[in-house]
């Protein structure tokens, strides 16, 4: 099978530009950290019955506080009990970086009958409190060691698992962060942004090797933080997983959101368009692909992604035709790929065309038709080598052409054999250097079968 030339990073893999998903690190470590509930008090005020009361509590930098007003209440008869609970509870003040500052805490109190439900907010005490300080101070390695030690005795603690996920994110272990967030049934508000970006970046990192997990994490990122960036990541992961039909609506959504946002930069627009174009091409929707191709060219006239993407599509079509025994069709596909304008694709296209011509020549020889490797196969190999004289596949094709000319010529011209061996050995060395052991094996097998036997 002929190789498909690797695309530029924006289109072949799932790449996130800074404008699509902003980093959470600075926001967590140096910016706003909201006030938190430390301890929810009980109340001696009679509870009227079922209801939910949301109060605003002003928490000063020193931890002192006061209830400012009731935001909403489904049962006003419960208001007095709710105020009593809020007044007697304790809070951790809001922080900006390491500095405590006055802020507000929205306290939701749920009453069931004559009892008070657990608040459900993140309560930072004990080990969690010291870990939280380490995270805010940017001491992520120390924080990880501390949280791992705490988790040894409390492996299912939601706060500790979210803190582990956070330090993993800041240490660039995005799959680890995503896995830690997965252990929590409900992500607390202070961790939502880090969680969304952990899932998004885990999807990016895993997409080339684990498309199933990548799509799963990307879907969670969209759920937590629907945006042009997360829809782009999801759609790109689905393209990588081979599900272009599912990818298209998500990439269309990403494109719509990006174009509507005046802050979206050129690189992000081109990246999204490139992913959408790739999805259309894989879905064989040429009508939808054409305007996107035009838009990319208008946005970035020097962009080579479109040329390479379309060229790769013809290379794939040539591979499929060759495997199906449709060698004339394969030859045409490879030549069409070579003419798309991308140099790497062109090398592969011409070299592939030469090898396909070899198959056609062999079939004609079997049928008793005269053949000439020098006029039918060698010119395509020459074109590939003219673009990249060190390409392994191009040197292999040239070597096969010269070996064929030597063999059908009755092995009378030693220079043909010499040229063939020189080119084939160079091709083998290049293939080995690139880690393409399959090609290296095929070259070695060809030498042994046709030249050294």
Secondary structure, DSSP 8 states (H G I E B T S, - for coil): --------HHHHS----TTTS--SHHHHHTSEE--EEEE-----S---SSEEEEEEEEE-TTS-EEEEEEEEES-GGGHHHHHHHHHHSEEE-EEETTEEE-EEEEEEEEEETTEE----S----HHHHHHHHHHHTT-HHHHHHHHHHHHHH-TT-HHHHHHHHHHHHHTT-HHHHHHHHTT-SS--GGGHHHHHHHHHHHHHHHTTT-HHHHHHHHHHHHHHS-SHHHHHHHHHHHHHTT-HHHHHHHHHHHHHHHHH-TT--HHHHHHHHHHHHHHHHHTT-HHHHHHHHHHHHHH-TT--HHHHHHHHHHHHHHHHHHHTT-HHHHHHHHHHHHTTS-HHHHHHHHHHHHHHHHHHHHHHHHTT----HHHHTHHHHHHHHHH-TT-HHHHHHHHHHHHHHHHHTTT--HHHHHHHHHHHHHHHHHHHHTT-HHHHHHHHHHIIIII--
